[in-house]
Amino acid sequence: MSAARRCSPPRAMAGLLFWHLKSTGVRQTPCQFVHLCHVAHDRLITFQYFNFLKRMYVTRCNRDLSQRAKPKADSVASPVRELQQLDQEKKVIHQIRPVPPVYQPLSEPLRRNELREKKPAAGAEELVPAVRAEPREDRQWKEMKLRLEELPGILARLSKIKLTALVVSTASAGFAMAPVPFDLTCFLLASLGTGLASCAANSINQFFEVPFDSNMNRTKNRPLVRGQLSPLLAVCFAASCGVPGITLLTLAVNPLTGALGAFNIFLYTCCYTPLKRISIANTWVGAVVGAIPPVMGWTAATGSLDAGALLLGGILYSWQFPHFNALSWGLREDYSRGGYCMMSVTHPGLCRRVALRHCLALIGLSTAAPLLDITTWTFPLISLPLNLYISYLGFRFYRDADRSSSRKLFFCSLWHLPLLLLVMFTCKKSFLEKEDKDLLPEGHGRATEMRLP
């Protein structure tokens, strides 16, 4: 193209005329020149035709300037053709079968080693499809079949057996702290009735919270969520625990204890459970639910609500705030995912302040025990290090507000309560001392009467 642009049409015409005259050997005449111009004009010479004439002139007149033809470059294949070629090559490669090696006699040790190597390889090949098939089977819906040997464990998880054991232990502590002689039969009946009432309340709670528990990692493996138990069977189990439990407490112990047990079931299932999705007041209602079992133990032994029963209930009430607030702090994401309205989610500052306040309240309640003539003055002194330590962890939780401080406070609350109740039981005033104090004014009056003439 560059050579064609350099060669203008007049020069091309001159080259054409020179080539024609040289080939004929005749000199140009004015008439022939005019005739050649007319012929060129009639043929409508274009730009491409001028290029052709130029090339002819160069090849005929000057051999040194002749152009050499260059080989054409291979056209770039389209990506679709390349992929097709690769597929064909892959197919050819897959179709080629390996040539078996020439048989060579091996010694016996080598044969044994080969057999040992082939056995694990074959086992691995058999396991590969099995491992691949497992996720597909897990993804499919299966009908849960209830087996009789699995039923006790399922019912234990439905009734929250660990929480029930804590409730029974606090009720036993209330019974043991009562200022009356210890009655083993009444103690066993009260413990059994309290445990049955707790199982019923927990089962009904899980029945109501199935759609919400399925969204939480902590509760997604509960029996009703996983379908291990039908809702009808769960309700029947709750009724079979609640009705005999309340009947036992009412008839075999005393009506006051049975009324407290029925009220606690109502408070837990009909007030605390729905409030968990409405207001943060559920924490205070739940604390009242946890404070009633030691009161039930006291009333089972004495048959009346005294100051000692209220003090034990107050200790359990205050203990639950650092315990639960520290637990819920690490489960904030779970509670928000489940749709529960908790202090740790909606009011994190209030959650930490309330935990610290009730840690300090435990010191005051422990000091009030000898004032109410329940324990000796050694109890507030011995329990002071325990209460100061949990108050220190409560302050750390209030200041740092992290998972580490909340976990330390939660695990401290697990051993703080049983140790505090044990110290309280060891420092309890004996029943004989109280009888002597009650009889002292009467004896003193009789002595004065005898001295009179």
C-alpha positions as CSV (number, residue, x, y, z in Angstrom):
1,M,0.0,0.0,0.0
2,S,2.9,2.3,0.8
3,A,4.5,1.7,-2.6
4,A,1.2,2.3,-4.4
5,R,0.7,5.6,-2.7
6,R,4.1,6.7,-3.7
7,C,3.4,5.9,-7.4
8,S,1.0,8.5,-8.8
9,P,-1.3,7.9,-11.8
10,P,0.9,9.9,-14.3
11,R,4.0,7.9,-13.5
12,A,2.1,4.7,-13.8
13,M,1.0,5.8,-17.3
14,A,4.5,6.6,-18.2
15,G,5.8,3.2,-17.1
16,L,3.0,1.5,-19.1
17,L,4.0,3.4,-22.3
18,F,7.7,2.6,-21.8
19,W,6.9,-1.1,-21.4
20,H,4.7,-1.1,-24.5
21,L,7.3,0.6,-26.7
22,K,10.1,-1.6,-25.5
23,S,8.2,-4.8,-26.2
24,T,7.2,-3.7,-29.8
25,G,10.6,-2.1,-30.6
26,V,8.8,0.8,-32.4
27,R,9.2,4.4,-31.4
28,Q,6.3,6.2,-30.0
29,T,4.4,8.5,-32.3
30,P,1.9,11.2,-31.3
31,C,-1.0,9.3,-32.9
32,Q,-0.2,6.0,-31.0
33,F,0.1,7.9,-27.7
34,V,-3.2,9.5,-28.2
35,H,-4.8,6.1,-29.0
36,L,-3.3,4.5,-25.9
37,C,-4.7,7.3,-23.7
38,H,-8.1,6.8,-25.2
39,V,-7.9,3.0,-24.5
40,A,-6.9,3.6,-20.9
41,H,-9.7,6.1,-20.4
42,D,-12.3,3.7,-21.9
43,R,-11.2,0.9,-19.5
44,L,-11.8,3.1,-16.4
45,I,-8.4,2.4,-14.7
46,T,-8.8,2.2,-10.9
47,F,-6.4,2.4,-8.1
48,Q,-6.0,-1.3,-7.9
49,Y,-5.2,-1.5,-11.7
50,F,-2.5,1.1,-11.2
51,N,-0.9,-1.2,-8.6
52,F,-1.0,-4.1,-10.9
53,L,0.7,-2.0,-13.7
54,K,3.4,-0.9,-11.3
55,R,4.2,-4.5,-10.3
56,M,4.4,-5.5,-13.9
57,Y,6.7,-2.7,-14.7
58,V,9.0,-3.6,-11.8
59,T,9.2,-7.3,-12.7
60,R,9.8,-6.7,-16.4
61,C,12.2,-3.7,-16.4
62,N,14.3,-4.3,-13.2
63,R,14.9,-7.9,-11.9
64,D,16.6,-6.6,-8.8
65,L,13.5,-4.9,-7.6
66,S,11.3,-7.9,-7.9
67,Q,9.2,-8.7,-4.8
68,R,9.4,-12.0,-3.1
69,A,6.2,-13.7,-2.0
70,K,6.0,-14.2,1.8
71,P,4.2,-17.2,3.2
72,K,0.9,-16.4,4.7
73,A,0.6,-16.5,8.5
74,D,-1.7,-19.2,9.9
75,S,-5.1,-17.8,10.8
76,V,-5.8,-17.6,14.5
77,A,-8.2,-20.3,15.4
78,S,-11.4,-19.3,17.2
79,P,-11.7,-20.2,20.9
80,V,-14.6,-22.5,20.1
81,R,-12.5,-24.6,17.7
82,E,-9.7,-24.7,20.3
83,L,-12.1,-26.1,22.9
84,Q,-13.3,-28.7,20.5
85,Q,-9.8,-29.7,19.7
86,L,-9.0,-30.0,23.4
87,D,-12.1,-32.1,24.0
88,Q,-11.1,-34.4,21.1
89,E,-7.6,-34.7,22.5
90,K,-9.0,-35.5,26.0
91,K,-11.3,-38.1,24.5
92,V,-8.4,-39.7,22.7
93,I,-6.4,-39.7,25.9
94,H,-9.1,-41.3,27.9
95,Q,-9.6,-44.0,25.2
96,I,-6.0,-45.1,25.3
97,R,-5.6,-48.0,27.6
98,P,-2.4,-48.7,29.5
99,V,-0.3,-51.5,28.2
100,P,0.1,-54.2,30.8
101,P,3.7,-54.6,31.9
102,V,5.7,-57.6,30.9
103,Y,5.3,-60.3,33.5
104,Q,8.3,-60.8,35.7
105,P,8.6,-63.4,38.3
106,L,8.7,-61.8,41.8
107,S,9.9,-63.2,45.0
108,E,7.5,-64.1,47.8
109,P,8.3,-61.1,50.0
110,L,7.6,-58.7,47.2
111,R,4.3,-60.4,46.4
112,R,3.2,-60.1,50.0
113,N,4.0,-56.4,50.1
114,E,2.0,-55.9,46.9
115,L,-1.0,-57.7,48.3
116,R,-0.8,-55.5,51.5
117,E,-0.7,-52.4,49.4
118,K,-3.7,-53.5,47.2
119,K,-6.0,-54.3,50.1
120,P,-6.0,-50.7,51.6
121,A,-6.3,-49.3,48.1
122,A,-9.3,-51.4,47.4
123,G,-10.8,-50.5,50.8
124,A,-10.3,-46.8,50.1
125,E,-12.0,-47.2,46.7
126,E,-15.0,-48.8,48.3
127,L,-15.2,-46.1,50.9
128,V,-15.2,-43.2,48.4
129,P,-18.6,-43.8,47.0
130,A,-20.0,-44.5,50.4
131,V,-18.6,-41.1,51.7
132,R,-20.1,-39.4,48.6
133,A,-23.4,-41.0,49.1
134,E,-23.8,-40.0,52.8
135,P,-24.3,-36.3,52.2
136,R,-27.0,-37.1,49.7
137,E,-28.8,-39.3,52.2
138,D,-28.5,-36.7,54.9
139,R,-30.0,-34.1,52.7
140,Q,-33.1,-36.2,52.1
141,W,-36.1,-36.0,54.4
142,K,-36.4,-39.0,56.7
143,E,-39.1,-40.2,59.0
144,M,-37.9,-40.1,62.6
145,K,-38.7,-43.4,64.3
146,L,-39.0,-43.5,68.0
147,R,-37.2,-46.4,69.7
148,L,-38.0,-47.5,73.2
149,E,-34.4,-47.6,74.3
150,E,-33.9,-43.9,73.2
151,L,-37.1,-42.7,74.9
152,P,-35.6,-42.0,78.4
153,G,-32.9,-39.9,77.0
154,I,-35.3,-37.9,74.8
155,L,-37.7,-37.3,77.7
156,A,-34.7,-36.2,79.9
157,R,-33.7,-33.6,77.4
158,L,-37.4,-32.6,77.0
159,S,-37.7,-31.9,80.7
160,K,-34.2,-30.2,80.9
161,I,-32.9,-32.7,83.5
162,K,-30.0,-30.5,84.5
163,L,-32.2,-27.5,85.3
164,T,-34.7,-29.8,87.1
165,A,-31.8,-31.1,89.2
166,L,-30.9,-27.6,90.2
167,V,-34.5,-26.8,91.1
168,V,-34.8,-29.9,93.3
169,S,-31.5,-29.1,95.0
170,T,-32.5,-25.5,95.9
171,A,-35.9,-26.9,97.2
172,S,-34.0,-29.4,99.3
173,A,-31.8,-26.6,100.7
174,G,-34.9,-24.7,101.7
175,F,-36.3,-27.8,103.4
176,A,-33.0,-28.3,105.2
177,M,-32.8,-24.7,106.4
178,A,-36.2,-24.8,108.0
179,P,-36.1,-24.6,111.9
180,V,-38.0,-27.9,112.4
181,P,-36.9,-31.5,112.9
182,F,-35.9,-33.2,109.7
183,D,-38.6,-35.5,108.3
184,L,-37.2,-37.9,105.7
185,T,-40.6,-39.0,104.2
186,C,-41.8,-35.4,103.8
187,F,-38.4,-34.4,102.3
188,L,-38.6,-37.2,99.7
189,L,-42.2,-36.5,98.7
190,A,-41.5,-32.7,98.5
191,S,-38.4,-33.3,96.3
192,L,-40.3,-35.7,94.0
193,G,-43.3,-33.4,93.6
194,T,-41.0,-30.4,92.9
195,G,-39.1,-32.4,90.3
196,L,-42.3,-33.5,88.5
197,A,-43.6,-29.9,88.5
198,S,-40.3,-28.7,87.0
199,C,-40.4,-31.4,84.3
200,A,-43.9,-30.4,83.3
201,A,-43.0,-26.7,83.1
202,N,-39.9,-27.3,81.0
203,S,-41.7,-29.6,78.6
204,I,-44.5,-27.1,78.0
205,N,-41.9,-24.4,77.5
206,Q,-40.2,-26.4,74.8
207,F,-43.6,-27.1,73.2
208,F,-44.3,-23.4,72.9
209,E,-40.8,-22.4,71.6
210,V,-40.3,-25.0,68.8
211,P,-40.3,-22.5,65.9
212,F,-38.0,-20.1,67.8
213,D,-35.6,-22.8,69.1
214,S,-35.0,-24.0,65.6
215,N,-33.2,-20.6,64.8
216,M,-30.8,-20.9,67.7
217,N,-27.6,-22.9,67.7
218,R,-28.0,-23.6,71.4
219,T,-31.5,-25.1,71.1
220,K,-31.7,-26.5,67.6
221,N,-31.0,-30.0,68.8
222,R,-33.9,-30.2,71.2
223,P,-36.2,-33.2,70.7
224,L,-39.2,-31.4,69.4
225,V,-37.1,-29.3,67.0
226,R,-35.5,-32.3,65.5
227,G,-38.8,-34.2,65.4
228,Q,-37.6,-37.0,67.7
229,L,-40.9,-36.6,69.6
230,S,-44.3,-35.6,68.5
231,P,-45.9,-32.5,70.1
232,L,-48.8,-34.6,71.3
233,L,-46.5,-37.0,73.1
234,A,-44.7,-34.0,74.7
235,V,-47.9,-32.5,76.0
236,C,-49.0,-35.9,77.3
237,F,-45.7,-36.2,79.1
238,A,-46.0,-32.7,80.6
239,A,-49.5,-33.5,81.8
240,S,-48.4,-36.9,83.3
241,C,-45.7,-35.0,85.2
242,G,-47.6,-31.9,86.2
243,V,-50.8,-33.4,87.5
244,P,-49.3,-36.1,89.8
245,G,-46.6,-33.6,91.0
246,I,-49.1,-30.9,92.1
247,T,-51.4,-33.6,93.6
248,L,-48.5,-35.1,95.5
249,L,-47.4,-31.7,96.9
250,T,-51.0,-30.8,97.8
251,L,-52.1,-34.0,99.5
252,A,-48.9,-35.6,100.7
253,V,-47.0,-32.4,101.8
254,N,-49.4,-29.5,102.4
255,P,-51.7,-27.3,100.3
256,L,-49.5,-24.2,100.5
257,T,-46.6,-26.1,98.8
258,G,-48.9,-27.5,96.1
259,A,-50.3,-24.0,95.4
260,L,-46.8,-22.6,95.1
261,G,-45.9,-25.4,92.7
262,A,-49.0,-24.8,90.5
263,F,-48.3,-21.0,90.6
264,N,-44.7,-21.6,89.5
265,I,-45.8,-23.7,86.5
266,F,-48.3,-21.0,85.4
267,L,-45.7,-18.3,85.9
268,Y,-43.1,-20.1,83.8
269,T,-45.2,-21.3,81.0
270,C,-47.9,-18.6,80.6
271,C,-45.9,-15.4,81.7
272,Y,-42.2,-15.9,81.3
273,T,-42.3,-17.9,78.0
274,P,-44.3,-15.4,76.0
275,L,-42.6,-12.4,77.6
276,K,-39.3,-13.5,76.2
277,R,-40.4,-12.2,72.8
278,I,-42.1,-9.1,74.1
279,S,-40.1,-7.3,76.8
280,I,-36.9,-7.5,78.8
281,A,-39.2,-7.8,81.9
282,N,-39.0,-11.6,81.3
283,T,-35.6,-11.6,83.1
284,W,-37.2,-10.4,86.4
285,V,-40.2,-12.8,86.0
286,G,-37.8,-15.7,85.4
287,A,-35.9,-14.7,88.5
288,V,-39.1,-15.0,90.5
289,V,-39.7,-18.4,89.0
290,G,-36.2,-19.5,90.1
291,A,-36.7,-18.1,93.6
292,I,-39.9,-20.1,94.4
293,P,-38.4,-23.6,94.8
294,P,-36.4,-22.9,98.0
295,V,-39.6,-21.2,99.4
296,M,-41.5,-24.4,98.5
297,G,-38.9,-26.4,100.4
298,W,-39.3,-24.2,103.5
299,T,-43.1,-24.4,103.4
300,A,-42.9,-28.2,102.9
301,A,-41.1,-28.4,106.2
302,T,-42.9,-25.7,108.2
303,G,-46.2,-25.3,106.5
304,S,-46.0,-21.5,106.6
305,L,-44.2,-18.5,104.9
306,D,-41.7,-17.1,107.3
307,A,-38.9,-14.6,107.1
308,G,-36.4,-17.4,106.4
309,A,-38.4,-18.6,103.3
310,L,-38.3,-15.0,102.0
311,L,-34.6,-14.7,102.7
312,L,-33.8,-17.9,100.8
313,G,-36.0,-16.8,97.9
314,G,-34.2,-13.4,97.9
315,I,-30.8,-15.1,97.7
316,L,-31.9,-17.2,94.7
317,Y,-33.5,-14.2,93.1
318,S,-30.4,-12.1,93.3
319,W,-28.1,-14.9,92.3
320,Q,-29.9,-15.5,89.0
321,F,-29.1,-12.0,87.5
322,P,-25.3,-12.4,87.4
323,H,-25.8,-16.1,86.3
324,F,-28.3,-15.5,83.5
325,N,-27.0,-12.1,82.3
326,A,-23.5,-13.5,82.0
327,L,-24.8,-16.5,80.1
328,S,-27.0,-14.4,77.7
329,W,-24.1,-12.0,77.0
330,G,-22.3,-14.8,75.1
331,L,-25.5,-15.8,73.3
332,R,-26.6,-12.4,72.1
333,E,-26.4,-13.5,68.4
334,D,-28.4,-16.6,69.1
335,Y,-31.1,-14.7,71.1
336,S,-31.4,-12.0,68.4
337,R,-31.7,-14.7,65.7
338,G,-34.4,-16.5,67.6
339,G,-36.4,-13.3,68.2
340,Y,-36.0,-13.1,71.9
341,C,-36.0,-9.8,73.7
342,M,-33.2,-10.0,76.2
343,M,-31.3,-7.3,78.1
344,S,-28.0,-8.4,76.6
345,V,-29.4,-7.7,73.1
346,T,-31.5,-4.6,73.5
347,H,-30.1,-3.0,76.7
348,P,-26.4,-4.2,77.1
349,G,-25.6,-1.4,79.5
350,L,-28.5,-2.3,81.8
351,C,-27.6,-5.9,81.6
352,R,-24.1,-5.3,83.1
353,R,-25.4,-2.9,85.7
354,V,-28.1,-5.2,86.9
355,A,-25.6,-8.1,87.2
356,L,-23.3,-5.9,89.3
357,R,-26.1,-4.7,91.6
358,H,-27.3,-8.2,92.5
359,C,-23.7,-9.4,93.1
360,L,-23.4,-6.7,95.7
361,A,-27.0,-7.5,97.0
362,L,-25.8,-11.0,97.9
363,I,-23.5,-9.5,100.5
364,G,-26.4,-7.7,102.2
365,L,-28.7,-10.7,102.1
366,S,-26.0,-12.9,103.7
367,T,-25.6,-10.3,106.4
368,A,-29.4,-10.3,107.0
369,A,-29.4,-14.1,107.8
370,P,-28.2,-13.8,111.4
371,L,-30.4,-10.8,112.0
372,L,-33.5,-12.9,111.1
373,D,-32.2,-15.6,113.5
374,I,-31.7,-18.1,110.8
375,T,-27.9,-18.5,111.0
376,T,-25.1,-17.5,113.3
377,W,-22.9,-14.5,112.8
378,T,-20.2,-16.8,111.4
379,F,-22.2,-17.2,108.1
380,P,-21.7,-13.5,106.9
381,L,-18.0,-13.7,107.8
382,I,-17.4,-17.0,106.0
383,S,-19.5,-16.1,103.0
384,L,-17.9,-12.7,102.6
385,P,-14.9,-13.9,100.5
386,L,-17.3,-15.8,98.2
387,N,-19.6,-12.8,97.7
388,L,-16.6,-10.4,97.3
389,Y,-15.1,-12.6,94.6
390,I,-18.4,-12.8,92.6
391,S,-18.8,-9.1,93.0
392,Y,-15.3,-8.5,91.7
393,L,-16.1,-10.6,88.6
394,G,-19.4,-8.7,88.3
395,F,-17.4,-5.5,88.3
396,R,-15.0,-6.9,85.6
397,F,-18.0,-7.8,83.5
398,Y,-19.5,-4.3,84.0
399,R,-16.2,-2.6,83.0
400,D,-14.9,-4.8,80.2
401,A,-18.2,-6.1,78.7
402,D,-16.5,-8.9,76.7
403,R,-16.9,-12.6,76.4
404,S,-14.0,-13.4,78.6
405,S,-15.4,-11.6,81.6
406,S,-18.9,-12.9,81.1
407,R,-17.7,-16.5,80.9
408,K,-15.7,-16.1,84.1
409,L,-18.8,-14.6,85.9
410,F,-21.0,-17.4,84.6
411,F,-18.7,-20.2,85.7
412,C,-18.2,-18.6,89.1
413,S,-22.0,-18.5,89.6
414,L,-22.2,-22.3,89.0
415,W,-20.1,-23.1,92.1
416,H,-20.9,-20.0,94.1
417,L,-24.6,-21.0,94.8
418,P,-24.0,-24.5,96.1
419,L,-21.1,-23.4,98.1
420,L,-23.0,-20.5,99.6
421,L,-26.0,-22.8,100.5
422,L,-23.6,-25.3,102.1
423,V,-22.0,-22.6,104.2
424,M,-25.4,-21.4,105.2
425,F,-26.5,-24.9,106.2
426,T,-23.3,-25.4,108.4
427,C,-23.9,-22.0,110.1
428,K,-27.6,-22.7,110.7
429,K,-28.9,-22.2,114.2
430,S,-30.0,-25.5,115.7
431,F,-33.6,-26.3,116.5
432,L,-32.8,-26.8,120.2
433,E,-31.3,-23.4,120.6
434,K,-34.4,-21.8,119.2
435,E,-36.6,-23.9,121.5
436,D,-34.5,-22.8,124.5
437,K,-35.0,-19.1,123.5
438,D,-38.7,-19.6,123.1
439,L,-39.0,-21.3,126.5
440,L,-36.7,-18.9,128.3
441,P,-39.3,-16.2,129.0
442,E,-41.8,-18.7,130.4
443,G,-39.2,-20.3,132.7
444,H,-38.0,-16.9,133.8
445,G,-41.7,-16.0,134.7
446,R,-42.2,-19.2,136.7
447,A,-39.0,-18.6,138.6
448,T,-40.2,-15.1,139.6
449,E,-43.5,-16.4,140.7
450,M,-41.9,-19.0,142.9
451,R,-39.8,-16.3,144.6
452,L,-42.8,-14.3,145.5
453,P,-44.3,-14.9,149.0
